[in-house]
Amino acid sequence: MLNRLERMFRRYAIENLTVYIVAVSAVVSATATLGLFAVEAPTLDSLLSSHFWHIFLYPFALTYSGFLGGWLWLLLYLYMLWNFGSTLEAEMGSVRFNIYIFSGIFITTAAQIALSLFVPYELPPSFLYTSIFLAIAYLHPEMQILLFFFIPVKMKWLGWLMVGMLCFYSAQLALSVHWLYLTLPLVTYGNFLFFFSADLLHRLGYRNRKFRKIKSAQTFTVHRCVVCGLTEKDDPQMDFRYCVDCSDHEYCRQHLENHAHVK
């Protein structure tokens, strides 16, 4: 399916999309941080009102409480977005990166509108960044970054931490507000699952096959008593012998002289 989408949208792909995402996010978020206007989460009511245009700005709005703290977090967010977004765009290519970003926007926006009909549902506006970060953590799990600029941490652990925190936050909202908040991780990482679910299942199947091979190798034995099933792994000191009156049957010392002969 991805190959088909890639052929369909190749001519429409935006080169250096990361640069545009960072630029739009900077303008929208800075304007919101200054208090000039607040971007609303899209709902069915807002689509039918004069604020319908918020649906186009919501994916790029990110504000934090505290004026100075808000600016510091915004600068850090924009830097990380540019860094990981450029890496992922180079890894995927412009066409697939475009599909990854716009499918994420479509999935989250559609879910935001649909779920808001039942509950005051609001996705975190940083879903674009988190989906990009998770893709990098999946593709380069051993890559290290400096947490707080001096603690080296592998990407795979940060990816697991981010998923775990979102699942915990989702469970809290499900218990305190509405069970529909359990869909928060699926919606937030919808584009990641769309892109990498097949590879995840393949890796899981490969690991299961590998585990079964290791398990079978671990349980392989040379000697086994046909009466009690004892093997050399159960008792390394036990002697095993073949009975001359039986047809290729092996017995432990205890049952060698005490068994019914099998011809």
C-alpha positions as a Python dict, from the first residue, in 0.01 Angstrom:
ca = {
    (1, 'M'): (0, 0, 0),
    (2, 'L'): (283, 238, 79),
    (3, 'N'): (436, 176, -262),
    (4, 'R'): (103, 263, -425),
    (5, 'L'): (70, 582, -222),
    (6, 'E'): (428, 673, -305),
    (7, 'R'): (355, 646, -678),
    (8, 'M'): (33, 848, -642),
    (9, 'F'): (182, 1138, -446),
    (10, 'R'): (532, 1151, -591),
    (11, 'R'): (454, 1457, -802),
    (12, 'Y'): (297, 1639, -506),
    (13, 'A'): (571, 1575, -251),
    (14, 'I'): (721, 1882, -83),
    (15, 'E'): (1100, 1883, -74),
    (16, 'N'): (1259, 1978, 260),
    (17, 'L'): (924, 1949, 434),
    (18, 'T'): (1093, 1961, 775),
    (19, 'V'): (1202, 2320, 716),
    (20, 'Y'): (845, 2427, 642),
    (21, 'I'): (708, 2240, 945),
    (22, 'V'): (960, 2411, 1172),
    (23, 'A'): (889, 2753, 1020),
    (24, 'V'): (510, 2722, 1049),
    (25, 'S'): (539, 2578, 1401),
    (26, 'A'): (764, 2867, 1503),
    (27, 'V'): (521, 3133, 1376),
    (28, 'V'): (202, 2970, 1509),
    (29, 'S'): (349, 2876, 1847),
    (30, 'A'): (525, 3210, 1899),
    (31, 'T'): (205, 3400, 1819),
    (32, 'A'): (10, 3183, 2065),
    (33, 'T'): (282, 3222, 2330),
    (34, 'L'): (259, 3599, 2296),
    (35, 'G'): (-111, 3570, 2371),
    (36, 'L'): (-227, 3719, 2042),
    (37, 'F'): (-462, 3427, 1989),
    (38, 'A'): (-511, 3072, 2111),
    (39, 'V'): (-538, 2788, 1864),
    (40, 'E'): (-838, 2572, 1943),
    (41, 'A'): (-849, 2195, 1909),
    (42, 'P'): (-1071, 2110, 1610),
    (43, 'T'): (-1423, 1993, 1689),
    (44, 'L'): (-1735, 1958, 1480),
    (45, 'D'): (-1872, 2282, 1628),
    (46, 'S'): (-1555, 2474, 1545),
    (47, 'L'): (-1564, 2346, 1186),
    (48, 'L'): (-1914, 2489, 1149),
    (49, 'S'): (-1817, 2823, 1301),
    (50, 'S'): (-1598, 3113, 1198),
    (51, 'H'): (-1300, 2940, 1367),
    (52, 'F'): (-1285, 2662, 1108),
    (53, 'W'): (-937, 2776, 1003),
    (54, 'H'): (-795, 2656, 1338),
    (55, 'I'): (-798, 2305, 1195),
    (56, 'F'): (-502, 2400, 974),
    (57, 'L'): (-298, 2553, 1259),
    (58, 'Y'): (-365, 2306, 1539),
    (59, 'P'): (-95, 2052, 1433),
    (60, 'F'): (169, 2327, 1453),
    (61, 'A'): (70, 2497, 1780),
    (62, 'L'): (275, 2429, 2090),
    (63, 'T'): (267, 2648, 2399),
    (64, 'Y'): (387, 2603, 2757),
    (65, 'S'): (290, 2783, 3074),
    (66, 'G'): (517, 3061, 3189),
    (67, 'F'): (637, 3327, 2949),
    (68, 'L'): (1014, 3271, 2971),
    (69, 'G'): (979, 2897, 3025),
    (70, 'G'): (743, 2882, 2729),
    (71, 'W'): (1003, 3040, 2500),
    (72, 'L'): (1281, 2811, 2620),
    (73, 'W'): (1069, 2500, 2566),
    (74, 'L'): (956, 2627, 2227),
    (75, 'L'): (1316, 2682, 2111),
    (76, 'L'): (1415, 2336, 2232),
    (77, 'Y'): (1113, 2179, 2063),
    (78, 'L'): (1186, 2352, 1732),
    (79, 'Y'): (1552, 2247, 1744),
    (80, 'M'): (1464, 1883, 1816),
    (81, 'L'): (1192, 1888, 1551),
    (82, 'W'): (1438, 2015, 1291),
    (83, 'N'): (1710, 1770, 1398),
    (84, 'F'): (1500, 1452, 1404),
    (85, 'G'): (1274, 1561, 1119),
    (86, 'S'): (1570, 1618, 886),
    (87, 'T'): (1717, 1281, 984),
    (88, 'L'): (1391, 1098, 921),
    (89, 'E'): (1332, 1281, 592),
    (90, 'A'): (1678, 1177, 470),
    (91, 'E'): (1611, 820, 586),
    (92, 'M'): (1269, 783, 425),
    (93, 'G'): (1302, 1012, 126),
    (94, 'S'): (1084, 1314, 58),
    (95, 'V'): (782, 1125, -75),
    (96, 'R'): (746, 879, 214),
    (97, 'F'): (823, 1149, 469),
    (98, 'N'): (542, 1360, 322),
    (99, 'I'): (304, 1066, 350),
    (100, 'Y'): (420, 1000, 707),
    (101, 'I'): (359, 1360, 816),
    (102, 'F'): (31, 1425, 638),
    (103, 'S'): (-115, 1085, 729),
    (104, 'G'): (-33, 1169, 1091),
    (105, 'I'): (-210, 1503, 1061),
    (106, 'F'): (-511, 1342, 893),
    (107, 'I'): (-544, 1056, 1145),
    (108, 'T'): (-511, 1277, 1451),
    (109, 'T'): (-737, 1553, 1319),
    (110, 'A'): (-1011, 1310, 1210),
    (111, 'A'): (-993, 1128, 1545),
    (112, 'Q'): (-993, 1458, 1735),
    (113, 'I'): (-1314, 1569, 1563),
    (114, 'A'): (-1486, 1230, 1589),
    (115, 'L'): (-1404, 1167, 1955),
    (116, 'S'): (-1492, 1523, 2057),
    (117, 'L'): (-1855, 1432, 1982),
    (118, 'F'): (-1856, 1201, 2287),
    (119, 'V'): (-1600, 1349, 2527),
    (120, 'P'): (-1398, 1673, 2565),
    (121, 'Y'): (-1115, 1499, 2383),
    (122, 'E'): (-799, 1694, 2305),
    (123, 'L'): (-480, 1551, 2160),
    (124, 'P'): (-144, 1704, 2258),
    (125, 'P'): (-33, 1935, 1974),
    (126, 'S'): (316, 1783, 1987),
    (127, 'F'): (196, 1462, 1820),
    (128, 'L'): (396, 1545, 1506),
    (129, 'Y'): (719, 1565, 1701),
    (130, 'T'): (650, 1254, 1906),
    (131, 'S'): (569, 1045, 1598),
    (132, 'I'): (891, 1164, 1430),
    (133, 'F'): (1093, 1090, 1743),
    (134, 'L'): (942, 742, 1776),
    (135, 'A'): (1025, 661, 1414),
    (136, 'I'): (1388, 762, 1468),
    (137, 'A'): (1403, 554, 1788),
    (138, 'Y'): (1266, 255, 1595),
    (139, 'L'): (1498, 291, 1297),
    (140, 'H'): (1810, 374, 1503),
    (141, 'P'): (1759, 214, 1846),
    (142, 'E'): (2130, 216, 1937),
    (143, 'M'): (2185, 582, 1849),
    (144, 'Q'): (2273, 793, 2154),
    (145, 'I'): (2171, 1147, 2236),
    (146, 'L'): (2269, 1364, 2530),
    (147, 'L'): (1975, 1397, 2767),
    (148, 'F'): (1988, 1738, 2937),
    (149, 'F'): (2300, 1793, 2719),
    (150, 'F'): (2526, 1566, 2926),
    (151, 'I'): (2359, 1227, 2996),
    (152, 'P'): (2412, 977, 2708),
    (153, 'V'): (2096, 774, 2650),
    (154, 'K'): (2010, 533, 2370),
    (155, 'M'): (1716, 623, 2153),
    (156, 'K'): (1535, 294, 2214),
    (157, 'W'): (1507, 365, 2587),
    (158, 'L'): (1376, 716, 2526),
    (159, 'G'): (1128, 574, 2276),
    (160, 'W'): (1000, 321, 2530),
    (161, 'L'): (985, 593, 2795),
    (162, 'M'): (781, 821, 2571),
    (163, 'V'): (535, 544, 2481),
    (164, 'G'): (508, 440, 2846),
    (165, 'M'): (439, 795, 2962),
    (166, 'L'): (169, 841, 2698),
    (167, 'C'): (5, 509, 2792),
    (168, 'F'): (13, 606, 3162),
    (169, 'Y'): (-137, 948, 3083),
    (170, 'S'): (-403, 781, 2868),
    (171, 'A'): (-494, 536, 3147),
    (172, 'Q'): (-525, 821, 3397),
    (173, 'L'): (-764, 1012, 3170),
    (174, 'A'): (-960, 694, 3098),
    (175, 'L'): (-1017, 639, 3470),
    (176, 'S'): (-1093, 1001, 3557),
    (177, 'V'): (-1270, 1132, 3245),
    (178, 'H'): (-1380, 875, 2986),
    (179, 'W'): (-1270, 534, 2859),
    (180, 'L'): (-1229, 675, 2505),
    (181, 'Y'): (-901, 827, 2620),
    (182, 'L'): (-756, 476, 2595),
    (183, 'T'): (-735, 542, 2221),
    (184, 'L'): (-489, 826, 2278),
    (185, 'P'): (-170, 622, 2205),
    (186, 'L'): (-323, 462, 1894),
    (187, 'V'): (-430, 798, 1755),
    (188, 'T'): (-109, 980, 1847),
    (189, 'Y'): (108, 712, 1685),
    (190, 'G'): (-138, 625, 1408),
    (191, 'N'): (103, 714, 1127),
    (192, 'F'): (385, 520, 1296),
    (193, 'L'): (167, 209, 1316),
    (194, 'F'): (56, 260, 956),
    (195, 'F'): (418, 268, 839),
    (196, 'F'): (588, 15, 1066),
    (197, 'S'): (322, -234, 1182),
    (198, 'A'): (414, -486, 909),
    (199, 'D'): (781, -469, 1003),
    (200, 'L'): (695, -494, 1373),
    (201, 'L'): (492, -811, 1313),
    (202, 'H'): (770, -954, 1097),
    (203, 'R'): (1029, -888, 1367),
    (204, 'L'): (802, -1036, 1632),
    (205, 'G'): (749, -1349, 1422),
    (206, 'Y'): (1122, -1379, 1357),
    (207, 'R'): (1201, -1351, 1727),
    (208, 'N'): (938, -1614, 1809),
    (209, 'R'): (1087, -1853, 1553),
    (210, 'K'): (1435, -1786, 1686),
    (211, 'F'): (1316, -1847, 2044),
    (212, 'R'): (1155, -2176, 1942),
    (213, 'K'): (1478, -2288, 1775),
    (214, 'I'): (1681, -2201, 2084),
    (215, 'K'): (1425, -2371, 2306),
    (216, 'S'): (1429, -2688, 2097),
    (217, 'A'): (1810, -2687, 2097),
    (218, 'Q'): (1808, -2651, 2473),
    (219, 'T'): (1568, -2946, 2518),
    (220, 'F'): (1746, -3179, 2274),
    (221, 'T'): (1878, -3487, 2452),
    (222, 'V'): (2086, -3790, 2351),
    (223, 'H'): (1971, -4036, 2617),
    (224, 'R'): (1614, -4095, 2740),
    (225, 'C'): (1469, -4379, 2942),
    (226, 'V'): (1163, -4519, 2765),
    (227, 'V'): (1004, -4611, 3100),
    (228, 'C'): (1036, -4299, 3316),
    (229, 'G'): (1150, -4043, 3054),
    (230, 'L'): (1464, -3949, 3249),
    (231, 'T'): (1737, -3780, 3038),
    (232, 'E'): (2100, -3688, 3089),
    (233, 'K'): (1986, -3329, 3147),
    (234, 'D'): (1767, -3439, 3437),
    (235, 'D'): (2046, -3646, 3599),
    (236, 'P'): (2398, -3595, 3451),
    (237, 'Q'): (2534, -3880, 3672),
    (238, 'M'): (2287, -4141, 3547),
    (239, 'D'): (2403, -4426, 3322),
    (240, 'F'): (2189, -4522, 3024),
    (241, 'R'): (2208, -4861, 2850),
    (242, 'Y'): (2036, -5042, 2567),
    (243, 'C'): (1868, -5372, 2652),
    (244, 'V'): (1990, -5664, 2442),
    (245, 'D'): (1643, -5825, 2455),
    (246, 'C'): (1461, -5512, 2331),
    (247, 'S'): (1446, -5354, 1987),
    (248, 'D'): (1653, -5035, 2014),
    (249, 'H'): (1516, -4920, 2351),
    (250, 'E'): (1728, -4733, 2604),
    (251, 'Y'): (1681, -4747, 2981),
    (252, 'C'): (1822, -4575, 3287),
    (253, 'R'): (2010, -4781, 3546),
    (254, 'Q'): (1698, -4819, 3758),
    (255, 'H'): (1484, -4968, 3480),
    (256, 'L'): (1749, -5157, 3284),
    (257, 'E'): (1680, -5482, 3472),
    (258, 'N'): (1321, -5401, 3561),
    (259, 'H'): (1109, -5356, 3253),
    (260, 'A'): (892, -5542, 3008),
    (261, 'H'): (1091, -5640, 2699),
    (262, 'V'): (980, -5486, 2373),
    (263, 'K'): (1057, -5672, 2051),
}
